[in-house]
């Protein structure tokens, strides 16, 4: 096959400072948390390249006087997970979540540049594969409010500046 030219990067849009990946749930575990009533640890596998992600979702519960779970407190990340997976959420009176329902469920996760130990972090909110645009809009709305706190703003600005830089078509090598 012959090559007749070079590919010019498009300067028509701006590059988003995050990535949305369509994944399968390969493992789910409920653990104790010092910050909330429970934490669900999800292990996700990217549907395209097999890359593995780990997402932690903290959840607190509304409880009655006898410490029996009566509902989910805001933010109800576990409920959002089950809605995205198209599964039914069941929580026992003691706060045990039916995680076996999530086996091989399809969810989309969002990764963003982080100021933490690793270069990128996974946002604790997920969506269905059909609703990835809304996941991006929700994340951008949270950025406008200053969340997540570990979001690295400098890298995002550099990425957008590099994409919006105009291409000089007169200086191409052909």
N, C-alpha and C positions, 0 to 999 in steps of 0.2 A: 504494500500500500504506500502511495506517495503522500507526502505532506506538502501542501501548497501555501501554507501561511502559518502564522502564530495566532494563538488564542488570546484575545484581548479581554481583560477583566471588565465586567460591566460596572459602570459608575452610576447606574440609574437608581439604585436603592441603597439603603444602609444595612450594614451587617449587624445582626442582633448580638449582644454580648452574652448570649446563653445558647445552649443546645438542648433540643428536645429529642429524646430517644424513645423509640417504641420497644418495650421490653416484655419478657415473660417472668412471672413470679416463680422462682425455682425453690425458694424456702421462706418460711415465715416462722418467727419465734416470738413469744411474749415474754418479756423480762420485767423485773422490778426497776423502778426509777426513783431517784432521789428528788426529781423535779416535778413529777406528776404521779398519778395513780398507777399508770402502767406505760410500758413502751413496747411497740411492735417493731421488731427488726425484720426488714424485708431484704431478701437477696434477689436481685433482678439480673436477668441476662438479656443483653441487647439482641433484638431479632435479626439485625443485619450482620453484625460482626462478632457476636458471641462474647463481647466485653461484659464483665460483671460489675454491678453497682450494689452498694449497701445503703439502705435508707432507714432512718430511725424516725418513728412517728410517736410522739408523746401524746398521751390522752388522759384527761382527768374526767371523773364521773360525778354526776349529781347523786347524792346518797341520802337516805332517810335517817331517822334517829337511831335505827338499829344497824347502820352501816351497810344497808342493802342498796345495790346500784339501782337507780331509777331512771337515769338518762345520761347523756353525754354533755360535757361542758364545752364551751367554745374555746379554742377552735376544735371542731370535731373532725380531725384528720383521719381517724379510723373509718368514720362514716363515709368520708370522701373517697377513701381507698375502695371500699366495697361498692360504692356507686360507680366508680371508674371501672372496676372489674366486672360489673354486672352481676354481682352476687348479693345474697341476703346476709345481713349482719345479725348475729345473735350474741348477746352478752349475758352471761349468767349473773345471778344475784351477787356473786363474789367478785365479778369483774373479769372473768375468763372470756376471751374472745374466740369464736369458732374459726381458727386459722386454716383448718383443712380445706375449707371452701375455696381458698385462694390458690390452690395448686394449679399451675400452668395458666393462671389468669393473665390477660393482656392488659397492661397499663403503660402509660407514657410518663417518663420522669424528666426533670429539667436539671441540667448542671450549669453552674455559673462560676466565674472566677472568684476565688476566695482569698481572704487574708490569713486564713488559718494554716495548719500544719501542711495541708496539701494544696496544690495550685487550684484545684476545682472542688466544689462541694455540690452535693445533691440536695435540691430543695425538698422539704418534707411533704409537699403537696403533689399529688399525682392526678392524672386524668385518663380518660379512655383514649384509645387510638383514634377515634373519630372526632375527638374534641381537643386536639393539640393547640389550636389557635387560641382557645379560651385559656388554656394553661399559660401560654405566653402573655396574654393580656393580664391575667391575674398577677403574674410575677412582676410585670411592669408597673402595675398599680401598687404593689407592695414596695417596689423600688422608690416610687414617688413619695411614699410615706417614710422611707429610711430603713426599710427592712429588706432582706436579712442584714443583720448588723455586720456579718463577716464578708459582705460583698466588696470585691476589690474594684473600685471605681476607675483607677488609673488605667488598668488593662482594657477596660471597656471603652474608654475614650480613645486609646491608641488604635483599637480595632476599628472603630467607626471612622476615625480620621484616615486610616490606611485605605478603607474601602471607598470613601467619598472623594479621594484625591483624583482629579481629572487625569485622563490618559492623553498624552500628546501623540496623536496619530502620525505626525510628520517625522518622528524620531524612531519609528519601528525599523527593524533590520532588513526589511524586504522592500 
